[in-house]
């Protein structure tokens, strides 16, 4: 049985040729989130459009504390005023520029993996429909 399991990495490698033509998806049932519904949407390429991939496939994207933390890290990196920086430091801590970049990379990888795992589960459990250009 173990030999028949397909990992996320293998599915994405097999799906890569599909990404050369336009591929669409839709949730079979409304998932109950603000940014998701049952409309037919372009399947975001996780390598080229990571933000859209996260919005569509990260569980609880709107209420994720990890997403909020990542947004704060970006704000800390790109702050507009000293007051903004001080407010953000109160939430995430006083990090050096290098620590901020490392934390952004680390948190992004965690979110990306969670979205990939959820995408795999949605496909495996037939909760989304994949449609290519010809079937549209």
Helices and strands as residue ranges (DSSP letters): G 2-4, H 8-15, G 16-20, E 23-27, E 41-42, H 50-57, G 61-63, H 65-77, H 82-92, H 97-124, E 128-132, G 133-135
